[in-house]
Amino acid sequence: MMTMQRLTWMSMAAAGLAAITGCTQTTRTGDTAATAAGPTAVAATAAATAPAPSDYYAELMHNGRLHVVGGPESHERVKGGRNLTFSRNILGMGRDGGTLVVEIDPKDDSFGDRLVNEYYRRNYYAEHELNGRLHVLGHPDSLARVRDGRSLTFSRNILGKAPGGGTLVVEIDPRDDSFGDRLVAEFDRRHAQK
């Protein structure tokens, strides 16, 4: 986790480099006005645009990458064609194996983690066979667990649904029926009779 002091130092270094090279844009913020005004403006811009903790969640495409944002201001920023102020890229986890760009808050690690987990809840899908049963999973941690030969904490068995009449083991969330239902629907879509 980066401290504001370290961010301010990094902002000053970026502004100094920009002044030496004649560059008027920093890749951290993408805000030319803040860079031209100096390091204090960059730090103020970072503090002003840091996301507030909330339950907000949105997905949108920008520059061919799927962005997951946690606030309405960030949503409007990306929708308007601008990059997120703070983000992390997860290669191969976006739609069709593309890059997933997740908004983060440098002062709160749980902010980006919440967005990633919500993205997985809504979109992640994996299959893995273990002990003759096909497991359908909704989170990468669950896939790792099954690959290690361990059972899922919460699952539903559907006899005869797997290819060849085998058992389908579906990961579920006891607090949210739609989680397991989404996985079954995706399994049905992928294994539809042609």
C-alpha positions in Angstrom: 0.0 0.0 0.0 1.4 3.4 -1.0 1.3 6.2 1.5 0.3 9.7 0.5 3.9 10.9 1.3 5.3 8.4 -1.2 2.7 9.4 -3.8 3.6 13.1 -3.3 7.3 12.2 -3.7 6.5 10.2 -6.9 4.3 13.1 -8.2 7.2 15.6 -7.6 9.6 13.3 -9.4 7.2 13.0 -12.3 6.7 16.7 -12.5 10.5 17.3 -12.3 11.1 14.9 -15.1 8.3 16.5 -17.1 9.8 19.9 -16.7 13.3 18.6 -17.8 11.9 16.8 -20.9 9.2 19.3 -21.8 6.5 16.7 -21.3 3.2 18.1 -20.1 1.4 14.9 -19.3 2.0 12.3 -16.6 0.9 8.7 -17.1 -0.3 8.4 -13.5 -3.1 10.9 -13.8 -3.4 11.7 -17.5 -4.3 15.2 -16.4 -2.2 17.8 -18.3 -3.4 20.7 -16.2 -2.2 19.2 -12.9 1.2 18.3 -14.3 1.7 21.7 -15.8 0.8 23.4 -12.5 3.4 21.4 -10.5 3.6 18.7 -7.9 1.3 20.2 -5.4 -1.5 20.3 -8.0 -0.8 16.6 -8.8 -1.1 15.6 -5.2 -4.3 17.7 -4.8 -5.7 16.1 -8.0 -4.9 12.6 -6.6 -6.6 13.4 -3.3 -9.7 14.9 -5.0 -10.2 12.0 -7.4 -9.6 9.1 -4.9 -12.8 7.0 -4.8 -15.0 7.0 -1.8 -15.9 3.7 -0.2 -19.3 2.5 -1.3 -21.1 -0.4 -2.8 -21.1 1.2 -6.3 -20.1 -1.2 -9.1 -20.0 -0.7 -12.9 -18.4 -2.4 -15.9 -17.7 -0.5 -19.1 -15.5 -0.9 -22.2 -12.8 1.7 -22.9 -10.0 1.5 -25.4 -10.8 -2.2 -26.0 -10.4 -3.1 -22.3 -13.1 -3.9 -19.7 -13.0 -1.3 -16.8 -14.5 -2.1 -13.4 -15.2 1.1 -11.4 -16.4 1.7 -7.8 -17.9 5.2 -8.0 -20.1 7.4 -10.2 -17.3 9.9 -10.8 -15.0 7.2 -12.1 -17.7 5.8 -14.2 -18.3 9.2 -15.8 -14.5 9.7 -16.2 -14.1 6.4 -18.2 -17.3 6.9 -20.1 -16.0 10.3 -21.2 -12.9 8.7 -22.6 -10.4 9.4 -19.8 -8.3 6.8 -18.0 -8.8 6.0 -14.3 -6.5 7.9 -11.9 -5.5 4.7 -10.0 -6.0 1.3 -11.5 -4.5 -2.2 -11.7 -4.5 -4.3 -14.8 -5.3 -8.1 -14.7 -4.2 -9.6 -17.9 -6.4 -12.3 -19.4 -9.4 -11.8 -17.0 -11.4 -9.4 -19.1 -14.0 -10.5 -21.7 -12.7 -13.0 -24.3 -9.3 -13.1 -22.5 -8.7 -9.4 -22.6 -7.3 -7.1 -20.0 -9.4 -6.2 -17.0 -8.7 -2.7 -15.6 -9.8 -2.3 -12.0 -10.1 1.0 -10.1 -8.0 1.0 -6.9 -7.7 3.4 -4.0 -4.0 3.7 -2.9 -5.1 4.4 0.7 -7.5 1.4 0.9 -6.5 -2.0 -0.5 -10.0 -3.4 0.2 -11.5 -1.0 -2.3 -10.0 -2.7 -5.4 -10.3 -6.2 -3.8 -14.0 -5.6 -3.4 -14.4 -4.7 -7.1 -12.3 -7.7 -8.3 -14.4 -10.1 -6.1 -17.6 -8.6 -7.4 -16.4 -8.9 -11.0 -15.6 -12.6 -10.3 -19.1 -13.1 -8.7 -20.7 -11.8 -11.9 -18.4 -13.1 -14.6 -15.9 -15.8 -13.7 -16.5 -19.3 -14.9 -14.3 -22.4 -14.8 -14.7 -26.1 -15.1 -12.4 -28.8 -13.6 -12.8 -32.5 -13.3 -12.0 -34.1 -10.0 -12.6 -37.7 -8.9 -14.9 -38.4 -11.9 -17.1 -35.3 -11.2 -17.2 -32.1 -13.2 -16.9 -29.0 -11.0 -18.3 -25.7 -12.2 -16.6 -22.8 -10.3 -17.2 -19.1 -9.9 -14.0 -17.8 -8.4 -10.3 -18.4 -9.2 -9.6 -19.3 -5.5 -12.2 -22.1 -5.8 -10.5 -23.4 -9.0 -7.2 -23.5 -7.1 -8.9 -25.3 -4.2 -10.3 -28.0 -6.5 -7.1 -28.4 -8.4 -5.4 -29.1 -5.1 -7.8 -31.9 -4.6 -9.9 -30.2 -1.8 -13.6 -30.0 -1.7 -15.7 -26.8 -2.0 -17.1 -25.4 1.1 -20.5 -24.9 -0.4 -21.7 -26.8 -3.5 -24.7 -28.4 -5.1 -24.6 -31.8 -6.8 -26.7 -32.3 -9.9 -26.8 -36.0 -10.8 -26.6 -36.9 -14.5 -26.1 -33.3 -15.7 -22.4 -33.5 -16.6 -21.3 -34.8 -20.0 -21.7 -38.6 -20.2 -24.3 -38.6 -17.5 -21.9 -37.8 -14.7 -22.3 -35.6 -11.6 -22.0 -31.9 -11.9 -20.8 -30.1 -8.8 -21.8 -26.5 -8.8 -20.2 -23.9 -6.5 -22.9 -22.0 -4.6 -23.1 -19.1 -2.2 -25.6 -19.8 0.6 -26.3 -16.1 0.9 -27.1 -15.6 -2.9 -28.9 -18.2 -4.9 -28.2 -16.3 -8.1 -24.5 -17.2 -7.9 -25.0 -20.9 -8.5 -27.8 -20.3 -10.9 -25.5 -18.1 -13.0 -23.0 -20.9 -13.1 -25.6 -23.6 -14.1 -26.9 -21.2 -16.9 -23.4 -20.7 -18.2 -22.7 -24.5 -18.1 -25.9 -25.1 -20.1 -25.0 -22.4 -22.6 -21.5 -23.9 -23.1 -22.7 -27.5 -23.3 -25.9 -27.0 -25.4 -26.7 -29.7 -27.8 -25.7 -28.6 -31.3 
